Amino acid sequence: MRLNSRRLLCPVAFFVLMVVGPTIAPAGDCAFLNRDPLSLRDGQLLYRPPGAREWSEFTSGLGQLANQTFDFAYVIQEKISQSRSGVAILKSGRLRSPSDPPEQPLELKRNTENADPAECVVPPSMSTKVSAKSYDDYHDRGLSVPDQSALDSFHYKYAGFRYNGARSYGSCKKTDSALRDARSRRSNRMQFSFDAAVVRGLSNTELESYFSLNRAVAATPGRFDNRRVEMQAYRVKAGLPSCLRFTLAIPPGAVFLRINDLEGLQRDERYYVRSDEVEWELAR
């Protein structure tokens, strides 16, 4: 299912232009799927058990993957400019019941193998863990947290470029930028949230926290466990899909996968707006 979350970027004419060469190659291609690339669709999710040969399309109606480990592939296909680069966020976890023990540390992974090195310094891939409270307080409420150094190391500046013929527009952008979009009031940082209202820009929690008499007010008691967040850098070319490949060990319970593309766009009347967050139910 698709969640209605959008942002105004700006009309195409307002982007800064620069000359680029015609040899920009796609990265993270989908050849490993052994499928006709023209048969793949933007936003499609495929899966297979490790060791299996065939990939199958996944829909939430198939949510029977508990207690197993699966490989996944998420398809990104550019439809607007000739090529672009960006970062996608892969968020997974399970819903917890009130009787469950406190949530364990949240796993963070950064994959920059397919990052665009044209303008920005590309950091190496890495992984770390932070407390669930630190993660939520930072991404939902914009607070300084005990795990701040780990979160600062996790986030980085990426090349958010869109190429149109011999020209491009974009800049180095922070994955955790708190700058809100003009219309939707969303920011990159909010896209890391597990709160749908924050992702959609419908919550002013950062602003409320800033002016609160007690800026360390506790968040709503945790609703999740087994949370994992992976950032993957990518590059795509118009007409050719690019695939984000990742592996998930799926625990028992109501397990979900959500994906946010920080540079994905869709048309909204005269403007391009941020693509919707997408979600699948992996287990019930």
TAKAMO-V326225 format. One record per pair of residues at least 12 apart in sequence whose ideal C-beta (glycine too) atoms are under 6 Angstrom apart, sorted by sequence separation. I is the first residue (numbers start at 1). J is the second residue. D is the distance in Angstrom with one decimal. If there is no record, write none. Layout:
# TAKAMO-V326225
i:I j:J d:D
i:I j:J d:D
This chain:
# TAKAMO-V326225
i:134 j:146 d:5.7
i:232 j:244 d:4.8
i:45 j:58 d:4.7
i:112 j:125 d:5.3
i:134 j:147 d:3.8
i:138 j:151 d:5.6
i:160 j:173 d:4.5
i:175 j:188 d:5.8
i:176 j:189 d:4.5
i:111 j:125 d:5.1
i:261 j:275 d:5.3
i:110 j:125 d:5.7
i:157 j:172 d:4.4
i:186 j:201 d:3.7
i:110 j:126 d:5.1
i:131 j:147 d:5.8
i:185 j:201 d:4.2
i:230 j:246 d:5.9
i:130 j:147 d:4.0
i:157 j:174 d:5.5
i:184 j:201 d:4.5
i:260 j:277 d:5.0
i:109 j:127 d:4.5
i:258 j:277 d:5.9
i:259 j:278 d:5.2
i:108 j:128 d:5.2
i:130 j:150 d:5.1
i:155 j:175 d:4.6
i:49 j:70 d:5.9
i:50 j:71 d:5.9
i:155 j:176 d:4.0
i:258 j:279 d:4.7
i:33 j:55 d:5.2
i:107 j:129 d:5.6
i:128 j:150 d:5.1
i:47 j:70 d:4.9
i:48 j:71 d:5.3
i:257 j:280 d:4.9
i:105 j:129 d:4.1
i:106 j:130 d:5.7
i:47 j:72 d:5.0
i:226 j:251 d:4.9
i:256 j:281 d:5.8
i:257 j:282 d:5.6
i:105 j:131 d:5.7
i:106 j:132 d:5.1
i:46 j:73 d:4.6
i:255 j:282 d:4.4
i:255 j:283 d:4.1
i:45 j:74 d:5.5
i:103 j:132 d:4.3
i:106 j:135 d:4.9
i:194 j:224 d:6.0
i:254 j:284 d:5.8
i:44 j:75 d:4.2
i:85 j:116 d:3.6
i:250 j:282 d:5.5
i:123 j:156 d:4.9
i:250 j:283 d:5.6
i:40 j:75 d:4.8
i:42 j:77 d:3.9
i:120 j:157 d:5.0
i:120 j:158 d:6.0
i:120 j:159 d:4.7
i:119 j:159 d:5.2
i:118 j:159 d:5.6
i:116 j:159 d:4.0
i:110 j:154 d:5.9
i:108 j:154 d:5.0
i:139 j:189 d:5.6
i:120 j:172 d:4.1
i:119 j:172 d:5.7
i:139 j:192 d:4.4
i:140 j:193 d:5.1
i:139 j:193 d:4.9
i:140 j:195 d:5.7
i:140 j:198 d:5.2
i:24 j:83 d:5.4
i:141 j:205 d:5.0
i:142 j:206 d:3.8
i:140 j:205 d:5.5
i:141 j:206 d:5.8
i:143 j:209 d:6.0
i:141 j:209 d:4.1
i:191 j:260 d:4.2
i:87 j:158 d:4.9
i:85 j:159 d:5.0
i:86 j:160 d:5.5
i:188 j:262 d:5.6
i:85 j:161 d:5.2
i:84 j:162 d:4.3
i:199 j:277 d:5.5
i:83 j:163 d:4.5
i:81 j:162 d:4.3
i:82 j:163 d:5.1
i:81 j:163 d:5.6
i:81 j:164 d:4.6
i:136 j:219 d:5.3
i:28 j:114 d:4.2
i:27 j:114 d:3.8
i:87 j:175 d:5.8
i:132 j:222 d:5.8
i:89 j:191 d:5.9
i:160 j:263 d:5.0
i:115 j:233 d:3.6
i:103 j:222 d:4.6
i:114 j:233 d:5.4
i:116 j:235 d:5.3
i:114 j:234 d:5.3
i:106 j:227 d:4.6
i:107 j:228 d:4.5
i:108 j:229 d:5.4
i:109 j:230 d:4.3
i:110 j:231 d:4.9
i:111 j:232 d:4.5
i:112 j:233 d:4.9
i:114 j:235 d:6.0
i:103 j:225 d:4.9
i:96 j:224 d:6.0
i:96 j:225 d:4.4
i:93 j:224 d:4.4
i:94 j:225 d:5.7
i:94 j:226 d:5.0
i:93 j:226 d:5.4
i:93 j:227 d:3.7
i:92 j:228 d:5.0
i:91 j:229 d:5.3
i:90 j:230 d:4.3
i:89 j:231 d:5.8
i:87 j:231 d:5.6
i:88 j:232 d:5.2
i:87 j:233 d:5.4
i:20 j:168 d:4.9
i:17 j:167 d:4.6
i:18 j:168 d:5.6
i:85 j:235 d:4.4
i:17 j:169 d:5.6
i:16 j:169 d:5.3
i:15 j:169 d:3.0
i:83 j:237 d:4.1
i:82 j:238 d:4.8
i:88 j:244 d:5.7
i:90 j:246 d:5.8
i:92 j:248 d:5.8
i:94 j:251 d:5.7
i:78 j:236 d:4.6
i:94 j:253 d:4.1
i:95 j:254 d:4.3
i:76 j:236 d:5.4
i:78 j:238 d:4.7
i:94 j:254 d:5.7
i:94 j:255 d:4.5
i:77 j:241 d:4.4
i:92 j:257 d:4.8
i:75 j:241 d:5.0
i:76 j:242 d:5.0
i:91 j:258 d:4.5
i:75 j:243 d:5.7
i:90 j:259 d:5.7
i:73 j:243 d:4.6
i:74 j:244 d:4.4
i:89 j:260 d:4.4
i:73 j:245 d:5.2
i:8 j:181 d:5.4
i:88 j:261 d:4.8
i:7 j:181 d:3.5
i:8 j:182 d:4.9
i:72 j:246 d:5.4
i:8 j:183 d:3.6
i:87 j:262 d:4.8
i:71 j:247 d:5.3
i:86 j:262 d:5.5
i:7 j:184 d:3.9
i:86 j:263 d:2.9
i:6 j:184 d:5.3
i:7 j:186 d:4.6
i:69 j:249 d:4.6
i:68 j:250 d:5.8
i:66 j:250 d:5.7
i:65 j:250 d:4.8
i:67 j:252 d:5.7
i:74 j:259 d:5.9
i:80 j:265 d:5.9
i:66 j:252 d:4.7
i:5 j:199 d:5.3
i:5 j:200 d:4.2
i:40 j:241 d:4.5
i:37 j:241 d:5.4
i:28 j:234 d:5.1
i:27 j:235 d:4.3
i:26 j:235 d:5.7
i:26 j:236 d:5.8
i:26 j:237 d:4.6
i:30 j:241 d:5.2
i:30 j:243 d:4.0
i:26 j:240 d:5.5
i:28 j:242 d:4.6
i:28 j:243 d:5.9
i:26 j:242 d:5.7
i:65 j:282 d:4.9
i:66 j:283 d:3.7
i:63 j:281 d:4.1
i:65 j:283 d:5.2
i:63 j:282 d:5.8
i:60 j:280 d:5.0
i:63 j:283 d:5.5
i:60 j:281 d:4.2
i:63 j:284 d:5.1
i:43 j:278 d:5.9
i:8 j:271 d:5.5
i:9 j:272 d:5.2
i:8 j:273 d:5.7
i:7 j:273 d:5.5
i:6 j:273 d:4.2
i:7 j:274 d:3.8
i:6 j:274 d:5.7
i:5 j:276 d:5.4
i:5 j:277 d:5.0
i:3 j:276 d:5.7
i:2 j:276 d:4.5
i:3 j:277 d:4.6
i:2 j:278 d:5.5
i:1 j:279 d:5.8
